Amino acid sequence: MMNVPFNKPYMTGKELWYISQAHASGHLAGDGTFTKKCNAWLEQNIGSQKALLTHSCTAALEISAMLADIRPGDEVIMPSYTFVSTANAFVLRGAVPVFVDVRPDTQNIDETKIEAAITERTRAIVPVHYAGVACEMDTIMDIARRHNLLVIEDAAQGIMSTYKGRPLGSIGHMAALSFHETKNIISGEGGALLVNDPRFVARAEIIREKGTNRSQFFRGQVDKYTWVDVGSSYLPGEIMAAFLWAQMEEADMINRRRLDIWANYHQWFASLEKAGKVRRPTIPRECTHNAHMYYLMFPDIESRSAVIARLKARGIQTVFHYIPLHSSPVGKEMGRAADDMSHTDAAGERLLRLPLWIGLEAEHADVIAEVVAAINEN
Ligand SMILES: *Cc1c(COP(=O)(O)O)cnc(C)c1O
């Protein structure tokens, strides 16, 4: 029987070499040579004012909630169809997550429903670029401007994707990236905060450095460092940054190889979509994507369960997500749904993610396509 895991982290082959360099340098704490290389890569490739590696995307979102000065009772608008960290980072500051339904084509927050969810307590909008496909950012930025709100992009899945030619993570006031091993560019655990609005740069460094001005001290801008703000410990060590650097060097190749697998799936499932048996992902014309995931939407939960079971019987692992946050125990207690959540509920019940990793063989993908195509046949 085949054994096709859902995900298999890709290694470029240079990770251990760079880790050995970090080891030899004797600098193992954060903000050494490799962290600086990674930060510079992000600033160049994404065009942010400032990029700061963190130990996770969750950490970067937490920093962004502090930078946005979120206070108890403030409201933050976000999709419910997302990972818990999108909400948790703000709930930790006492905020109420206000969940807006997603679009049925991209599973991204429905920009046409955001304005109705705004109240006098709203402080920020957190668009999540699901599957590395951009939210309708022009509309979202325009709403934010008119209502004086901050936009924090959860670009955990969005590295190397673009919206109208602009890299994801460069559009909102700030953004968070993830390098978790399930993402495209990885370091096991890892993330980055991207700061695009210069007003937040100095404070971002301070919050990330335990609320001290140590970064300024190291640059010789102050003659001692001290406690100047709230903050926590958000720096990754150099070992992790060394691993990440090996991945960043190969980022274009990783992106290309993932896109090839994605394109094959997309072609295979075209006829099934035509026959009305599944829906394939939609990439809006103004977006380029990074093949972060390939998913199918089934007509109902029963057909999805049947496909999962049949693939499992052939040794192929697939996963679904998310339990919508508005129907989770903590989401119900801490947050609220702004309105109807039917597209969110549908995605939670009917969306299935297929294996997508570098090294996935064409024969695996053939079997996957064949098993899925057999849906409704008996
Ligand atoms: C993966 C992910 C996160 C969390 O990233 P970590 O680096 O594991 O903290 C947050 N939001 C979304 C949308 C994600 O996919």
The ligand as an SDF file (V2000), in Angstrom:
LIG
                    3D

 15 15  0  0  0  0  0  0  0  0999 V2000
   -0.2180   28.6210   10.5830 C   0  0  0  0  0  0  0  0  0  0  0  0
   -1.1050   29.7640   10.8510 C   0  0  0  0  0  0  0  0  0  0  0  0
   -0.9540   30.5820   11.9920 C   0  0  0  0  0  0  0  0  0  0  0  0
   -0.0040   30.2520   13.0970 C   0  0  0  0  0  0  0  0  0  0  0  0
    1.3330   30.1890   12.7350 O   0  0  0  0  0  0  0  0  0  0  0  0
    2.4120   29.7380   13.8050 P   0  0  0  0  0  0  0  0  0  0  0  0
    3.7060   30.1020   13.1450 O   0  0  0  0  0  0  0  0  0  0  0  0
    2.2530   28.2540   14.0060 O   0  0  0  0  0  0  0  0  0  0  0  0
    2.1990   30.4990   15.0540 O   0  0  0  0  0  0  0  0  0  0  0  0
   -1.7740   31.6850   12.1270 C   0  0  0  0  0  0  0  0  0  0  0  0
   -2.7020   31.9890   11.2140 N   0  0  0  0  0  0  0  0  0  0  0  0
   -2.9030   31.2150   10.1230 C   0  0  0  0  0  0  0  0  0  0  0  0
   -3.9470   31.6100    9.1320 C   0  0  0  0  0  0  0  0  0  0  0  0
   -2.1220   30.0750    9.9140 C   0  0  0  0  0  0  0  0  0  0  0  0
   -2.3240   29.3160    8.8360 O   0  0  0  0  0  0  0  0  0  0  0  0
  1  2  1  0
  2  3  1  0
  2 14  2  0
  3  4  1  0
  3 10  2  0
  4  5  1  0
  5  6  1  0
  6  7  2  0
  6  8  1  0
  6  9  1  0
 10 11  1  0
 11 12  2  0
 12 13  1  0
 12 14  1  0
 14 15  1  0
M  END
$$$$
